Amino acid sequence: MPSDFIYDDVPYPSFVFPQTNPDRLSTLARMHGIDAADPAKCRMLELGCGDGTNLLSLAYMLPESRFVGIDLAATHINAAKRSALELGLANVEFLEMDVTQADPAALGEFDFIVAHGLFSWVPEFVRPAIFDLYANCLFQNGVGYISYNALPGCHIREITHGMMKFATRNISDPREKVAAGIEFLEQIVDAAEEDSIYQTMLDLELEQISERTPENVFHDDLSAMNRPFYFEEFTDLLEKHGFQYLCEAEPSELGKKAAFKFPEGFSSDVTAREQYRDFAIGRRFRTTLFCGKDLAVDRDFRPERLKGLRFAAQLETDSSDSTANDAPVSFTTPKGNKVTLNHPLTKAGLTAIADAWPRALKLTDIVGAANEADAMVTLGYFTQLYMAGFLKAHCLEQQFFSEISERPEASRFARYQIERGSNAVATLTGLNLEIKDPAIGRLLYLADGTRDIDDLTQSMLEFAAEFNAEEMLDPGEMKASVLNNLQAFADAGLLVG
Ligand SMILES: C[S@@+](CC[C@H](N)C(=O)[O-])C[C@H]1O[C@@H](n2cnc3c(N)ncnc32)[C@H](O)[C@@H]1O
């Protein structure tokens, strides 16, 4: 029998959200001068946590931190509790609860409170209750995160939402609703004036909707509730509840923001500038970080703030022996972005970081012994390289194996995700990695620390034979492929032994 809460009938597929990782929140807050908590020993609350995937991955990765997840759907919370039990995670707790009914005193206080995919999708009266929880449960130096649909970009989305809702108003079965909604949209795209701006715009929306899972389309595009916000409206709400805007959770935003040109004499007010940019880029989604309004937020990126952080980068260099002099050296990312530098300490630092990949190096270890002036030049370069996306910053010391051991062992949580049929796994660097090939998923699952390379090769030959009974598989080639894939696991931060 259907329940009276739609998420119980159609559970939402959950993933890991790197934007909500306490390492990311704390790093960004520290860059803005906030003395945010150590992610390795923090307390974090997630509102609307779905089936708990995000919190479970964090609880696995950060055993000395504690996590609490709240969700109204019994189906989600039961699945989350079962997973915590099966994974033996005692540092995460899941509560089946309406956020409007949550008792702040019983929940306690947290360093980080996050709500991903909740705020735009709840009825109007729930939003103040969400902010009340932040106001009552966030420590004084705590960091909040809320994601929401944004305007003006979502005006375009509203057009297709309206069409799909109109077409499916008399259909109750969720799958039929999704199929009928998409089919109707296809008809409208065909009926629109050929090659008009309107047709192109609808077609682009249709393309994006067709790529989502039916569950996502059902909850996101056919949702009865889907309220986008102008940034200015959102900051008004923040202020009303005692908070101030910090930044967005995507580090790449910082670089784009720095490069953005405002009209001469445009307001220096952060809200006005953010709103202007949203208008210019047609923004449709925000992942906003905020903190108490009494904290001193410093938006000038002071290079010295990077000092205590760790940096990681996957970079190819054209020469490693010219770091001592001031000959130019180029560093290239896997996407082909290239930077050429001649400052010796910066070149040496970047080379050390590239050599350490996928591990992150503490910046104090790189600039620690250098004279102050030189160190400041390197910190300045690193600030720019971070904002340009060449470097990843962390305040957490990540724990994983970067080499292949005799009996490789992959993250128990990632293996659990594969076991449960997921096509994406959480890495120990806090990212979500899509596993497109089932054979790779199988290898990850089998790498449980009990099998050596020959055992893994034999198991993979048997697995391949199931799919390719006709073809003779070469054991030598399979062993090379196993080693290659294990190295890829190591580089992605998936190995614990
Ligand atoms: C769109 S899903 C997002 C789930 C997950 N955070 C994600 O982004 O994948 C919204 C979640 O919020 C939960 N939810 C909706 N209203 C709620 C309320 N009033 N109190 C607690 N949870 C709620 C739903 O059950 C659902 O799991």
The ligand as a Gaussian input file, in Angstrom:
#p B3LYP/6-31G(d) Opt

LIG

0 1
 C       15.670000      15.009000      -3.144000
 S       15.968000      13.960000      -1.784000
 C       17.662000      14.277000      -1.451000
 C       18.343000      13.145000      -0.739000
 C       19.853000      13.328000      -0.620000
 N       20.196000      14.389000       0.296000
 C       20.408000      13.574000      -2.015000
 O       20.662000      14.745000      -2.353000
 O       20.546000      12.610000      -2.775000
 C       15.168000      14.794000      -0.441000
 C       15.244000      14.021000       0.863000
 O       14.684000      14.839000       1.888000
 C       13.794000      14.055000       2.689000
 N       12.796000      14.970000       3.262000
 C       11.847000      15.675000       2.610000
 N       11.128000      16.405000       3.482000
 C       11.661000      16.190000       4.706000
 C       11.357000      16.655000       6.010000
 N       10.361000      17.502000       6.224000
 N       12.104000      16.200000       7.036000
 C       13.132000      15.333000       6.837000
 N       13.446000      14.850000       5.625000
 C       12.731000      15.264000       4.571000
 C       13.226000      13.040000       1.699000
 O       12.749000      11.881000       2.338000
 C       14.432000      12.753000       0.820000
 O       15.211000      11.700000       1.333000

